[in-house]
Amino acid sequence: MNTKHVSDRDERKKQKRAARKKQAPKAKRASGVARGENKKKVKKIVKGQRKR
């Protein structure tokens, strides 16, 4: 939603909230998809010997 033309902060917030209410509800996350801390961690690659 583009609210650049609205200079008043409270008015812009009202418009954004109204637009958010109009949106269709988001689909639930699939049961097999981990989120946040439960995601699989990527192991750090060991650095080689430095030249100097």
KOLGU-4560 file (N, C-alpha, C; in nm, 3 decimals, padded with zeros to 5 digits):
<recs>
<n_xx: 00.084 n_yy: -00.118 n_zz: 00.000 ca_xx: 00.000 ca_yy: 00.000 ca_zz: 00.000 c_xx: 00.089 c_yy: 00.124 c_zz: 00.000 mol: A seq: 1 type: MET>
<n_xx: 00.059 n_yy: 00.218 n_zz: -00.085 ca_xx: 00.139 ca_yy: 00.339 ca_zz: -00.097 c_xx: 00.073 c_yy: 00.452 c_zz: -00.018 mol: A seq: 2 type: ASN>
<n_xx: 00.142 n_yy: 00.499 n_zz: 00.087 ca_xx: 00.087 ca_yy: 00.609 ca_zz: 00.168 c_xx: 00.184 c_yy: 00.727 c_zz: 00.172 mol: A seq: 3 type: THR>
<n_xx: 00.265 n_yy: 00.741 n_zz: 00.069 ca_xx: 00.364 ca_yy: 00.849 ca_zz: 00.067 c_xx: 00.297 c_yy: 00.986 c_zz: 00.062 mol: A seq: 4 type: LYS>
<n_xx: 00.183 n_yy: 00.994 n_zz: -00.002 ca_xx: 00.117 ca_yy: 01.124 ca_zz: -00.017 c_xx: 00.053 c_yy: 01.174 c_zz: 00.112 mol: A seq: 5 type: HIS>
<n_xx: 00.035 n_yy: 01.085 n_zz: 00.213 ca_xx: -00.026 ca_yy: 01.125 ca_zz: 00.339 c_xx: 00.083 c_yy: 01.175 c_zz: 00.433 mol: A seq: 6 type: VAL>
<n_xx: 00.071 n_yy: 01.301 n_zz: 00.476 ca_xx: 00.175 ca_yy: 01.359 ca_zz: 00.560 c_xx: 00.149 c_yy: 01.335 c_zz: 00.709 mol: A seq: 7 type: SER>
<n_xx: 00.022 n_yy: 01.323 n_zz: 00.747 ca_xx: -00.011 ca_yy: 01.303 ca_zz: 00.888 c_xx: 00.013 c_yy: 01.158 c_zz: 00.929 mol: A seq: 8 type: ASP>
<n_xx: 00.092 n_yy: 01.139 n_zz: 01.035 ca_xx: 00.132 ca_yy: 01.005 ca_zz: 01.078 c_xx: 00.012 c_yy: 00.920 c_zz: 01.120 mol: A seq: 9 type: ARG>
<n_xx: -00.076 n_yy: 00.977 n_zz: 01.202 ca_xx: -00.191 ca_yy: 00.901 ca_zz: 01.251 c_xx: -00.285 c_yy: 00.861 c_zz: 01.137 mol: A seq: 10 type: ASP>
<n_xx: -00.302 n_yy: 00.951 n_zz: 01.042 ca_xx: -00.389 ca_yy: 00.921 ca_zz: 00.927 c_xx: -00.330 c_yy: 00.806 c_zz: 00.845 mol: A seq: 11 type: GLU>
<n_xx: -00.198 n_yy: 00.810 n_zz: 00.828 ca_xx: -00.129 ca_yy: 00.704 ca_zz: 00.752 c_xx: -00.144 c_yy: 00.570 c_zz: 00.823 mol: A seq: 12 type: ARG>
<n_xx: -00.132 n_yy: 00.570 n_zz: 00.956 ca_xx: -00.149 ca_yy: 00.447 ca_zz: 01.033 c_xx: -00.291 c_yy: 00.391 c_zz: 01.016 mol: A seq: 13 type: LYS>
<n_xx: -00.390 n_yy: 00.479 n_zz: 01.021 ca_xx: -00.529 ca_yy: 00.435 ca_zz: 01.004 c_xx: -00.548 c_yy: 00.367 c_zz: 00.870 mol: A seq: 14 type: LYS>
<n_xx: -00.492 n_yy: 00.428 n_zz: 00.764 ca_xx: -00.507 ca_yy: 00.372 ca_zz: 00.630 c_xx: -00.439 c_yy: 00.236 c_zz: 00.620 mol: A seq: 15 type: GLN>
<n_xx: -00.319 n_yy: 00.225 n_zz: 00.679 ca_xx: -00.246 ca_yy: 00.098 ca_zz: 00.672 c_xx: -00.321 c_yy: -00.012 c_zz: 00.746 mol: A seq: 16 type: LYS>
<n_xx: -00.374 n_yy: 00.022 n_zz: 00.864 ca_xx: -00.448 ca_yy: -00.078 ca_zz: 00.942 c_xx: -00.572 c_yy: -00.124 c_zz: 00.868 mol: A seq: 17 type: ARG>
<n_xx: -00.641 n_yy: -00.029 n_zz: 00.804 ca_xx: -00.761 ca_yy: -00.064 ca_zz: 00.729 c_xx: -00.726 c_yy: -00.157 c_zz: 00.613 mol: A seq: 18 type: ALA>
<n_xx: -00.614 n_yy: -00.127 n_zz: 00.545 ca_xx: -00.572 ca_yy: -00.210 ca_zz: 00.432 c_xx: -00.534 c_yy: -00.350 c_zz: 00.480 mol: A seq: 19 type: ALA>
<n_xx: -00.472 n_yy: -00.356 n_zz: 00.598 ca_xx: -00.432 ca_yy: -00.486 ca_zz: 00.653 c_xx: -00.553 c_yy: -00.570 c_zz: 00.688 mol: A seq: 20 type: ARG>
<n_xx: -00.659 n_yy: -00.505 n_zz: 00.738 ca_xx: -00.781 ca_yy: -00.579 ca_zz: 00.773 c_xx: -00.848 c_yy: -00.635 c_zz: 00.649 mol: A seq: 21 type: LYS>
<n_xx: -00.839 n_yy: -00.562 n_zz: 00.537 ca_xx: -00.904 ca_yy: -00.604 ca_zz: 00.412 c_xx: -00.837 c_yy: -00.727 c_zz: 00.351 mol: A seq: 22 type: LYS>
<n_xx: -00.706 n_yy: -00.744 n_zz: 00.377 ca_xx: -00.632 ca_yy: -00.854 ca_zz: 00.315 c_xx: -00.688 c_yy: -00.990 c_zz: 00.354 mol: A seq: 23 type: GLN>
<n_xx: -00.673 n_yy: -01.086 n_zz: 00.263 ca_xx: -00.715 ca_yy: -01.222 ca_zz: 00.292 c_xx: -00.621 c_yy: -01.280 c_zz: 00.397 mol: A seq: 24 type: ALA>
<n_xx: -00.670 n_yy: -01.364 n_zz: 00.488 ca_xx: -00.582 ca_yy: -01.420 ca_zz: 00.590 c_xx: -00.474 c_yy: -01.508 c_zz: 00.528 mol: A seq: 25 type: PRO>
<n_xx: -00.356 n_yy: -01.502 n_zz: 00.588 ca_xx: -00.243 ca_yy: -01.580 ca_zz: 00.537 c_xx: -00.266 c_yy: -01.728 c_zz: 00.563 mol: A seq: 26 type: LYS>
<n_xx: -00.214 n_yy: -01.812 n_zz: 00.475 ca_xx: -00.227 ca_yy: -01.956 ca_zz: 00.493 c_xx: -00.139 c_yy: -02.002 c_zz: 00.608 mol: A seq: 27 type: ALA>
<n_xx: -00.180 n_yy: -02.107 n_zz: 00.676 ca_xx: -00.102 ca_yy: -02.160 ca_zz: 00.786 c_xx: 00.027 c_yy: -02.219 c_zz: 00.731 mol: A seq: 28 type: LYS>
<n_xx: 00.132 n_yy: -02.215 n_zz: 00.811 ca_xx: 00.260 ca_yy: -02.271 ca_zz: 00.771 c_xx: 00.249 c_yy: -02.424 c_zz: 00.768 mol: A seq: 29 type: ARG>
<n_xx: 00.310 n_yy: -02.488 n_zz: 00.669 ca_xx: 00.304 ca_yy: -02.633 ca_zz: 00.657 c_xx: 00.366 c_yy: -02.698 c_zz: 00.781 mol: A seq: 30 type: ALA>
<n_xx: 00.318 n_yy: -02.815 n_zz: 00.816 ca_xx: 00.363 ca_yy: -02.879 ca_zz: 00.941 c_xx: 00.510 c_yy: -02.918 c_zz: 00.937 mol: A seq: 31 type: SER>
<n_xx: 00.565 n_yy: -02.943 n_zz: 00.818 ca_xx: 00.704 ca_yy: -02.987 ca_zz: 00.808 c_xx: 00.804 c_yy: -02.874 c_zz: 00.801 mol: A seq: 32 type: GLY>
<n_xx: 00.759 n_yy: -02.749 n_zz: 00.801 ca_xx: 00.850 ca_yy: -02.636 ca_zz: 00.784 c_xx: 00.890 c_yy: -02.582 c_zz: 00.920 mol: A seq: 33 type: VAL>
<n_xx: 01.020 n_yy: -02.587 n_zz: 00.949 ca_xx: 01.070 ca_yy: -02.534 ca_zz: 01.076 c_xx: 01.082 c_yy: -02.383 c_zz: 01.066 mol: A seq: 34 type: ALA>
<n_xx: 01.073 n_yy: -02.318 n_zz: 01.181 ca_xx: 01.088 ca_yy: -02.173 ca_zz: 01.181 c_xx: 01.178 c_yy: -02.129 c_zz: 01.296 mol: A seq: 35 type: ARG>
<n_xx: 01.254 n_yy: -02.022 n_zz: 01.270 ca_xx: 01.338 ca_yy: -01.964 ca_zz: 01.374 c_xx: 01.448 c_yy: -02.057 c_zz: 01.424 mol: A seq: 36 type: GLY>
<n_xx: 01.452 n_yy: -02.075 n_zz: 01.556 ca_xx: 01.558 ca_yy: -02.156 ca_zz: 01.619 c_xx: 01.551 c_yy: -02.302 c_zz: 01.579 mol: A seq: 37 type: GLU>
<n_xx: 01.437 n_yy: -02.350 n_zz: 01.534 ca_xx: 01.422 ca_yy: -02.492 ca_zz: 01.501 c_xx: 01.478 c_yy: -02.527 c_zz: 01.364 mol: A seq: 38 type: ASN>
<n_xx: 01.522 n_yy: -02.427 n_zz: 01.287 ca_xx: 01.578 ca_yy: -02.454 ca_zz: 01.155 c_xx: 01.711 c_yy: -02.527 c_zz: 01.168 mol: A seq: 39 type: LYS>
<n_xx: 01.745 n_yy: -02.604 n_zz: 01.066 ca_xx: 01.870 ca_yy: -02.677 ca_zz: 01.066 c_xx: 01.985 c_yy: -02.577 c_zz: 01.055 mol: A seq: 40 type: LYS>
<n_xx: 02.086 n_yy: -02.594 n_zz: 01.138 ca_xx: 02.198 ca_yy: -02.500 ca_zz: 01.138 c_xx: 02.300 c_yy: -02.537 c_zz: 01.030 mol: A seq: 41 type: LYS>
<n_xx: 02.362 n_yy: -02.433 n_zz: 00.973 ca_xx: 02.466 ca_yy: -02.454 ca_zz: 00.872 c_xx: 02.600 c_yy: -02.455 c_zz: 00.945 mol: A seq: 42 type: VAL>
<n_xx: 02.679 n_yy: -02.560 n_zz: 00.925 ca_xx: 02.809 ca_yy: -02.568 ca_zz: 00.992 c_xx: 02.904 c_yy: -02.468 c_zz: 00.929 mol: A seq: 43 type: LYS>
<n_xx: 02.987 n_yy: -02.407 n_zz: 01.014 ca_xx: 03.084 ca_yy: -02.310 ca_zz: 00.964 c_xx: 03.198 c_yy: -02.382 c_zz: 00.894 mol: A seq: 44 type: LYS>
<n_xx: 03.242 n_yy: -02.326 n_zz: 00.783 ca_xx: 03.354 ca_yy: -02.385 ca_zz: 00.708 c_xx: 03.484 c_yy: -02.341 c_zz: 00.776 mol: A seq: 45 type: ILE>
<n_xx: 03.576 n_yy: -02.438 n_zz: 00.793 ca_xx: 03.704 ca_yy: -02.406 ca_zz: 00.856 c_xx: 03.789 c_yy: -02.330 c_zz: 00.756 mol: A seq: 46 type: VAL>
<n_xx: 03.849 n_yy: -02.220 n_zz: 00.803 ca_xx: 03.934 ca_yy: -02.140 ca_zz: 00.715 c_xx: 04.070 c_yy: -02.206 c_zz: 00.701 mol: A seq: 47 type: LYS>
<n_xx: 04.131 n_yy: -02.191 n_zz: 00.586 ca_xx: 04.264 ca_yy: -02.248 ca_zz: 00.563 c_xx: 04.373 c_yy: -02.163 c_zz: 00.627 mol: A seq: 48 type: GLY>
<n_xx: 04.497 n_yy: -02.205 n_zz: 00.607 ca_xx: 04.610 ca_yy: -02.133 ca_zz: 00.665 c_xx: 04.626 c_yy: -01.999 c_zz: 00.595 mol: A seq: 49 type: GLN>
<n_xx: 04.652 n_yy: -01.896 n_zz: 00.672 ca_xx: 04.670 ca_yy: -01.763 ca_zz: 00.614 c_xx: 04.809 c_yy: -01.750 c_zz: 00.551 mol: A seq: 50 type: ARG>
<n_xx: 04.817 n_yy: -01.664 n_zz: 00.451 ca_xx: 04.945 ca_yy: -01.647 ca_zz: 00.382 c_xx: 05.044 c_yy: -01.567 c_zz: 00.466 mol: A seq: 51 type: LYS>
<n_xx: 04.997 n_yy: -01.470 n_zz: 00.542 ca_xx: 05.089 ca_yy: -01.388 ca_zz: 00.622 c_xx: 05.033 c_yy: -01.373 c_zz: 00.762 mol: A seq: 52 type: ARG>
</recs>
